[in-house]
Amino acid sequence: MPPISIDIPRELLPAARRDTPLQKIGLALFALGCLIFVVGATGAFSTVPLLYSMSSLGLGAIGALIYILPLFQRDTADIGHNGIMTADATNRGIAAWVASVAFTGFYILLYFFPETLHHVVHAVDPVSLVLRGKAADHWFLYSVLYTVAVLVMGVRMFAKHRDNKYHLIRTTSLMFFQLVFAFVIPITLRLLNKPEFYFHYFWPLKPDYLFPSTLSGFLGSDIAVAQFMGFWTIAIAFVGVPVLTYFFGKRWYCSWVCGCGALAETLGDPYRHLSDKSRTAWRVEVGLVYSVLAFIVLTTALLWIDAYTDNSLLGSWSHGFRTTYGFLIGSVFSGVIGVGFYPLMGSRVWCRFGCPQAAILGILQKTWSRFRITTNGGQCISCGNCSTYCEMGIDVRAYAQQGENIVRASCVGCGVCASVCPRGVLKLENASPDNRYNKAKERIMFYGTRLFRSSTD
């Protein structure tokens, strides 16, 4: 039985739970790496790009690992939330605001003013030349930073959940898909002069893969790899997604494969408790996420109709539809807000309020999937850990108190609610679709009926 995740201020923790001198050295190296990264953006190290990239990214990653590795030596491999509610960096304090401004500022520069990152991009030229055979661009820089963040913080998840097989496997899966499918495969394709493609992203999260120009380009190509990309786009979106969601629920993608989920579950993990659990937030969530889904479905449909009518429907507006979605949703929402607001609104802002893929998966999960979280209300002590650490803002405790199965469109099946429960009340299951919702209530009604009949006989 896992220990209760009580939030204890760091200054009150025993020495074994405080930061060790080695961890403080790691923090210092990480801070130094960040400082070098910022200073280098001004061009201070433009004459030594390799040294700049190795010292900034290298010191940052090594410092983070030095801080993380001693976590494996803790006496207990609990959920690791001690001090998180009182720490300035994870409780919307000054440090959290600084981090949010830094994240947001970086994304704004990356998406809208990439030329300001010229010196930083130039610093990873040596790596790009080796891997891709050409100089780096700002998207390659982003891929490197993104992948390093997932891998380093993934190690932290290993330390935090080292006795939990489910979390170890899903974290490994997220790291694998980010490293191989989002980094190695696209780079290899470019190196071989093939179209760049991300096999773990598909429509509607990657909407342009199903747009007429892109899909016809794949299917009409004389390159076998490109043709396979076209068939893969159709097959995974309309066959793979429904089938996998039926058997495994939304979690097969959101908590095991998706790159957005990979960053949220690793870099964003310290902020998961910041998600808004209010009913107002739920209403905003429903309104936004399904609006985004409707927008991309409408855009895709109009683009296909326009293609079949020889551009007579939309005309010059065709390009406007694509760029509008790319700017508002692909850039502002998923990037600037989605990651920039981690320290203030939790790690799943984009996944919860804007991701159209999550919306589709949620509809399938709620209506016909085998996945649910079963509860044992008789064992619930109403500690509230499950609701507190739900990154999707679900009031899990309310379901547990009533013994109701949890079948929610927004649930990504991360399993943290079950991990923090001190009584083993919650269990993730892929069982028969029968009685998915009110299994406990039906059982109570059944026995109540039998008791009533016995008393009247």
C-alpha positions in Angstrom: 0.0 0.0 0.0 1.5 3.4 -1.0 2.1 6.0 1.7 -0.2 8.9 2.1 1.1 11.9 0.1 1.1 14.6 2.7 2.6 17.9 1.7 5.3 18.7 4.2 7.3 21.9 3.9 10.9 21.3 2.9 12.3 23.0 6.0 10.4 20.6 8.2 11.5 17.5 6.3 14.1 15.2 7.9 17.6 15.5 6.6 17.2 12.5 4.4 14.4 14.2 2.5 16.1 17.6 2.1 18.3 18.6 -0.8 21.8 17.2 -0.4 25.0 19.1 -1.1 25.3 17.2 -4.3 21.9 18.2 -5.4 22.7 21.9 -4.6 25.7 21.6 -6.9 23.4 20.2 -9.5 21.1 23.1 -9.2 24.0 25.5 -9.4 25.2 23.8 -12.7 21.7 23.9 -14.1 21.4 27.6 -13.3 24.8 28.2 -14.9 23.8 26.4 -18.0 20.6 28.5 -18.3 22.6 31.7 -17.8 25.1 30.8 -20.5 22.1 30.0 -22.8 20.6 33.4 -22.3 23.9 35.3 -22.6 24.7 33.3 -25.7 21.5 34.4 -27.3 23.0 37.9 -27.6 25.9 36.6 -29.7 28.5 36.6 -26.9 29.7 33.1 -28.0 29.1 33.4 -31.7 32.7 32.5 -32.5 32.6 29.3 -30.5 29.2 27.8 -31.3 30.1 24.2 -30.3 31.5 25.3 -27.0 28.4 27.4 -26.4 26.0 24.6 -27.1 27.9 22.1 -25.1 28.3 24.4 -22.1 24.7 25.7 -22.0 22.8 22.5 -22.9 25.4 20.2 -21.4 25.6 22.0 -18.1 21.9 22.3 -17.9 21.2 18.6 -18.5 24.1 17.4 -16.4 23.1 19.7 -13.5 19.5 18.5 -13.7 20.6 14.9 -13.6 23.0 15.5 -10.7 20.0 16.9 -8.8 17.7 14.0 -9.9 19.9 10.9 -9.4 20.1 11.2 -5.5 16.3 10.8 -5.6 16.8 7.1 -6.3 18.4 6.8 -2.8 15.4 8.1 -0.9 14.1 5.7 1.8 10.7 5.4 0.1 9.7 5.6 -3.5 6.5 7.5 -2.7 4.8 9.8 -5.1 7.3 12.5 -4.2 5.0 15.5 -3.6 6.4 16.6 -0.2 6.9 20.3 -0.1 5.2 20.9 -3.5 2.4 23.0 -2.1 4.7 25.3 -0.2 7.6 25.6 -2.7 7.6 29.0 -4.4 8.4 27.4 -7.8 5.4 25.1 -7.7 2.8 27.2 -5.8 2.5 30.2 -8.1 5.2 32.1 -6.3 7.7 34.5 -7.7 9.9 31.7 -9.1 6.8 30.2 -10.8 6.0 33.5 -12.5 9.6 33.9 -13.6 9.5 30.4 -15.1 6.2 31.1 -16.8 7.5 34.3 -18.3 10.7 32.5 -19.5 8.7 29.7 -21.1 6.2 32.0 -22.7 8.9 34.4 -23.9 10.9 31.6 -25.5 7.8 30.3 -27.4 6.9 33.8 -28.6 10.4 34.3 -30.0 10.5 30.8 -31.5 7.2 31.0 -33.3 7.0 34.7 -34.2 10.5 36.2 -34.0 12.9 33.3 -34.8 15.5 35.6 -36.2 16.2 36.8 -32.6 17.4 33.2 -31.8 19.9 33.2 -34.6 22.9 32.8 -32.3 21.3 30.0 -30.4 20.3 28.2 -33.6 23.8 28.7 -34.9 25.1 27.0 -31.8 23.5 23.7 -32.7 24.8 23.8 -36.3 27.5 21.2 -35.6 24.9 18.7 -34.3 22.6 19.4 -37.2 25.3 19.0 -39.8 26.2 15.6 -38.3 22.6 14.4 -38.0 20.9 16.1 -41.0 23.7 17.1 -43.3 22.7 20.8 -43.2 22.7 23.8 -41.0 20.2 24.1 -38.2 17.0 26.1 -38.2 14.9 27.2 -35.2 12.7 24.1 -35.5 15.8 21.8 -35.1 16.8 23.8 -32.0 13.3 23.3 -30.6 13.4 19.6 -31.3 16.7 19.3 -29.5 15.5 21.3 -26.4 12.2 19.5 -26.3 13.8 16.0 -26.5 16.4 16.8 -23.9 13.8 18.1 -21.5 11.6 14.9 -21.9 14.6 12.6 -21.5 16.1 14.4 -18.5 12.8 14.9 -16.7 11.9 11.3 -17.6 14.7 10.2 -15.4 13.1 12.1 -12.6 9.9 10.2 -13.2 11.9 6.9 -12.9 13.2 8.0 -9.5 9.8 9.2 -8.4 7.9 6.1 -9.4 10.7 3.5 -9.2 8.4 1.0 -7.5 5.4 1.5 -9.8 5.6 -0.6 -12.9 2.8 1.2 -14.7 4.5 4.6 -14.4 7.9 3.2 -15.3 6.5 1.6 -18.5 4.5 4.6 -19.7 7.4 7.0 -19.0 9.7 4.7 -21.0 7.1 4.7 -23.8 6.9 8.5 -23.8 10.6 8.9 -23.9 10.9 6.4 -26.7 8.3 8.0 -28.9 9.8 11.4 -28.4 13.4 10.3 -29.1 12.7 8.0 -32.0 9.4 9.1 -33.6 9.7 12.8 -33.0 13.5 13.2 -33.4 15.4 10.3 -35.0 13.0 9.2 -37.7 12.2 12.7 -39.0 15.9 13.6 -39.1 16.7 10.3 -40.8 14.1 10.9 -43.4 15.5 14.4 -44.2 19.0 13.0 -44.4 17.7 10.5 -47.0 16.0 13.3 -48.9 12.6 11.9 -48.0 9.6 14.0 -46.8 9.8 14.8 -43.1 7.1 13.0 -41.3 6.0 12.4 -37.7 4.3 9.0 -37.4 3.0 9.5 -33.9 1.1 12.7 -34.9 -2.0 12.5 -37.0 -5.2 14.3 -37.9 -6.6 16.4 -36.2 -3.6 17.1 -33.9 -1.5 17.3 -37.1 -4.3 18.6 -39.3 -2.3 19.4 -42.4 -1.6 15.7 -42.9 -5.2 15.2 -44.0 -5.4 18.4 -46.0 -5.9 17.8 -49.7 -2.6 19.3 -50.9 -0.6 17.3 -48.3 -2.4 14.0 -48.6 -2.5 14.0 -52.4 1.2 14.9 -52.4 1.9 11.8 -50.3 -0.4 9.4 -52.3 0.6 10.8 -55.7 4.3 10.6 -55.0 6.5 8.1 -56.8 8.4 7.6 -53.6 7.2 4.4 -51.7 7.9 6.0 -48.3 5.7 9.0 -49.1 2.9 6.7 -50.3 3.1 4.8 -47.1 2.9 8.1 -45.2 -0.4 8.9 -47.0 -1.9 5.4 -46.3 -0.7 5.7 -42.7 -2.4 9.0 -42.2 -5.7 7.6 -43.3 -5.4 4.3 -41.5 -4.3 5.6 -38.1 -6.8 8.4 -38.1 -9.9 6.4 -39.1 -9.0 2.9 -38.0 -6.2 2.9 -35.6 -7.5 5.6 -33.3 -11.0 4.1 -32.8 -9.7 0.5 -32.3 -7.0 1.4 -29.9 -9.3 3.7 -27.9 -11.9 1.0 -27.7 -9.4 -1.4 -26.0 -7.3 1.0 -24.0 -9.1 4.3 -23.7 -7.6 7.7 -24.3 -4.5 6.8 -22.3 -2.9 4.7 -25.1 -2.1 8.0 -26.9 -2.3 10.9 -24.4 -0.2 9.2 -21.7 1.9 6.8 -23.7 2.6 8.2 -27.2 1.9 11.9 -27.7 4.7 14.3 -27.7 2.6 17.0 -25.9 1.8 14.4 -23.3 5.5 13.5 -23.0 6.4 17.0 -22.0 3.4 17.4 -19.7 4.2 14.1 -17.9 7.9 14.9 -17.4 8.7 18.6 -17.4 5.2 19.5 -16.4 4.8 16.9 -13.6 5.8 19.3 -10.7 2.9 21.5 -11.7 0.1 18.9 -12.1 -1.7 20.0 -8.9 -2.3 23.5 -10.3 -5.1 22.4 -12.6 -8.4 24.1 -11.9 -11.0 21.7 -10.5 -13.9 24.1 -10.5 -17.1 23.6 -12.4 -16.5 26.8 -14.2 -13.2 25.5 -15.5 -15.0 22.4 -16.7 -17.5 24.5 -18.6 -14.7 26.5 -20.2 -12.9 23.2 -21.1 -15.9 21.7 -22.8 -16.6 24.9 -24.7 -13.1 25.4 -25.9 -11.9 21.9 -26.8 -15.0 21.0 -28.8 -14.9 24.4 -30.5 -11.3 23.8 -31.6 -12.4 20.3 -32.9 -15.3 21.8 -34.8 -13.1 24.4 -36.3 -10.5 21.9 -37.7 -13.2 19.5 -38.9 -14.9 22.4 -40.7 -11.6 23.6 -42.1 -10.6 20.2 -43.4 -14.1 19.6 -44.9 -14.1 23.0 -46.6 -10.6 22.5 -48.0 -11.6 19.1 -49.5 -14.8 20.6 -51.0 -12.7 23.4 -52.4 -10.2 21.0 -53.9 -13.0 19.1 -55.7 -14.5 22.3 -57.0 -11.2 23.6 -58.4 -10.8 26.2 -55.8 -14.2 27.8 -56.6 -15.6 27.6 -53.1 -13.0 29.3 -51.0 -10.7 30.9 -53.6 -8.0 32.9 -51.9 -9.6 32.2 -48.5 -8.3 28.6 -48.6 -4.8 29.7 -47.5 -6.4 31.9 -44.9 -8.2 29.0 -43.2 -5.0 27.1 -42.9 -2.9 29.9 -41.6 -5.6 31.0 -39.1 -5.7 27.6 -37.5 -1.9 27.4 -37.5 -1.5 30.7 -35.9 -4.3 30.6 -33.3 -4.3 27.0 -32.4 -0.9 25.5 -33.5 1.2 28.4 -32.2 -0.6 30.6 -29.7 -2.7 27.9 -27.9 -0.6 24.7 -28.0 2.8 26.4 -27.7 2.8 29.9 -26.1 -0.1 29.2 -23.7 0.1 25.4 -23.6 3.6 25.2 -22.2 4.2 28.8 -21.1 1.5 28.5 -18.5 2.7 25.2 -16.9 3.8 26.9 -13.7 0.5 28.8 -13.3 -2.3 26.6 -14.7 -0.8 23.1 -14.6 0.7 20.8 -17.1 -2.2 19.9 -19.3 -3.5 23.3 -20.4 -3.3 22.5 -24.1 -4.4 18.9 -23.7 -7.4 19.9 -21.6 -8.7 23.1 -23.2 -7.5 23.0 -26.8 -6.3 19.6 -28.3 -8.7 18.4 -31.0 -7.1 14.9 -30.8 -7.9 14.7 -27.1 -11.5 15.8 -27.9 -12.0 13.0 -30.4 -10.3 10.4 -28.1 -12.5 11.7 -25.2 -15.7 11.2 -27.2 -14.7 7.7 -28.1 -13.6 6.9 -24.5 -16.8 8.1 -23.0 -19.1 6.4 -25.4 -17.7 3.0 -26.2 -14.3 2.3 -24.8 -13.5 -0.5 -22.4 -11.4 1.7 -20.2 -12.6 3.0 -16.8 -11.2 3.7 -13.4 -13.1 1.6 -10.9 -13.6 2.7 -7.3 -14.1 1.1 -3.9 -16.0 3.7 -2.0 -16.0 1.7 1.2 -12.3 2.1 1.5 -12.2 5.9 0.7 -11.1 8.1 3.6 -11.7 11.4 1.6 -8.1 12.5 1.9 -8.4 14.3 -1.5 -5.0 13.3 -2.9 -6.6 11.9 -6.1 -8.4 15.1 -6.9 -5.5 17.3 -5.9 -3.0 15.6 -8.3 -5.4 15.1 -11.2 -3.7 17.1 -14.0 -7.0 17.2 -15.9 -9.0 18.9 -13.1 -11.3 16.0 -12.4 -12.8 15.7 -8.9 -11.8 12.1 -8.5 -12.7 12.1 -4.8 -16.4 12.7 -5.5 -16.5 9.6 -7.6 -14.6 7.5 -5.0 -16.8 8.7 -2.2 -19.9 7.4 -4.0 -18.2 4.3 -5.3 -18.8 5.3 -8.9 -16.7 4.2 -11.8 -14.9 7.1 -13.5 -15.6 7.3 -17.2 -14.7 10.9 -18.2 -13.9 12.2 -21.7 -11.1 14.3 -20.2 -9.3 11.6 -18.3 -5.9 10.7 -19.9 -5.4 7.6 -17.8 -2.1 8.8 -16.3 -2.8 6.7 -13.2 -1.4 9.2 -10.7 -4.8 9.3 -8.8 -4.4 5.6 -8.1 -0.8 6.0 -7.1 -1.4 8.7 -4.5 -4.4 6.9 -3.0 -3.3 5.5 0.5 -6.1 3.0 0.5 -6.0 1.4 -3.0 -9.4 2.7 -3.8 -8.8 3.4 -7.5 -7.9 0.9 -10.2 -7.4 1.4 -13.9 -9.1 -1.3 -16.0 -9.7 -2.3 -19.5 -12.7 -4.6 -19.0 -16.0 -5.3 -20.6 -18.0 -2.2 -21.7 -21.0 -3.5 -19.6 -21.8 -1.5 -16.5 -19.1 1.0 -17.1 -20.7 3.9 -15.3 -22.5 3.0 -12.1 -21.4 -0.4 -11.3 -21.3 0.3 -7.6 -24.8 1.8 -7.6 -26.2 -1.1 -9.6 -24.7 -3.5 -7.1 -26.3 -1.5 -4.2 -29.7 -1.5 -6.0 -29.5 -5.2 -6.6 -28.8 -6.1 -3.0 -31.3 -3.5 -1.8 -34.0 -5.1 -4.0 -33.1 -8.6 -2.6 -33.3 -7.3 1.0 -36.7 -5.6 0.3 -38.1 -8.8 -1.2 -36.8 -10.9 1.7 -38.5 -8.6 4.2 -41.8 -8.8 2.4 -41.9 -12.6 2.0 
